[in-house]
Structures are given as structure tokens and as C-alpha cells.
Amino acid sequence: MAREQIKVPFGYEPPAQTHKGTVFVFETFEDWTESDMQAFVAWAEAKKFVRAIFYPQHEETLRRMDISSSMPYYARVKQLESLVKQVNTTVQVDVDTWEGKRKKYTPMDTSLHFLTEKSSGPYFLCLSDRYANLFVTYPAFKEWIKTLRLYINEQFHVPLHGKLNEYAQRWEIVRFGNGS
């Protein structure tokens, strides 16, 4: 297949990209309120993300991660979808329910591979502080921290894992929702 030639004037430089890629949000979402969603959307708009994907996790995944959840998966998804419908934003906000279709434990590595294959980069991952402490202990963390930038929401005010200090240039603390 022949390449199509494009003519541009001498000295042309493409305009700088003003919007970033996709942010993935891993959480239980059972305690998110409308104000939490508004705070997240305001933060995402300030960071100029193109897309935000909320990824609620199945009970089996949460159980294996030792994270308690009082609401079943589908109730959390339904609540999250109603919050997403109420929000007015320039960021494309989606809820991914792939893990609900699997109905079993899904490792974070598998979930991230699935999400990055169907979304455009660059990639950002937003986790609560308790999720971040778990994520840093997984063997795939070293691979993923090179691929994406990590945003840690201080929602539960737990001390962060010491291993995060090795990658200090690849993550930062954010405050929105229940963490503010």
C-alpha cells in the first residue's frame, strides 16, 4: 500500500496537544456520592484528560485483595452509572463492566492490559491509598509504573508503602472526594 504524501509549508510544526490521554479509576465505588463525582470530574478537567474510565471490581477480586464491600457488584455499578449520568463534563466518562462479565477474580495486571488495549494513551491510573499500597506489592507493578503515571487519592489516610519512594517521579498525591 502506497503512502500518501502530505505537503506542509516550510517550518510548519504541528500544534501542541492540549489534552492528555485516559485515566483509569480502580475503586469499590460503594461510598461515592454526587459531590465525590463532581470533585473527580473537576480534577480530571483541570488535568485535561480526554477520557475517564471507572472500573468497579467484582466481589471475588475485592475478597482476594482483602478489601471489604457491603454492596454487591451490580448494585455498585448501578449506583456509579447513575452518578455518571448526572455529571456534566467535557471529559468522556465511562463505566467498564468487564469484570462483572467474568464473575471471578481478575488480577489488576489483567485488568490493566484489557483497558490499555481498548483505550488511547498516554495512560494514567487513579487509586485510593489502600489500593496503591496493594498495587505496589504486585510483581507486575515494576512493568506498569513505567507505562502509566499513578495518581494516589488520600481517601483512607493510610501511610503509603515504602517501595513507592523508588518511583517518586512516576506518581503524585491528589485529593478529591472522600479524601478531601
Secondary structure, DSSP 8 states (H G I E B T S, - for coil): ---------TT-------SEEEEEEEE--TT--HHHHHHHHHHHHHTTEEEEEEEE--HHHHHHTT---SS-HHHHHHHHHHHHHH---SSEEEE--HHHHHTS---HHHHHHHHHHHS-SSEEEEEEHHHHHHHTTSTTHHHHHHHEEEEEE-SS-----GGGGGGGGGEEEE--GGG-
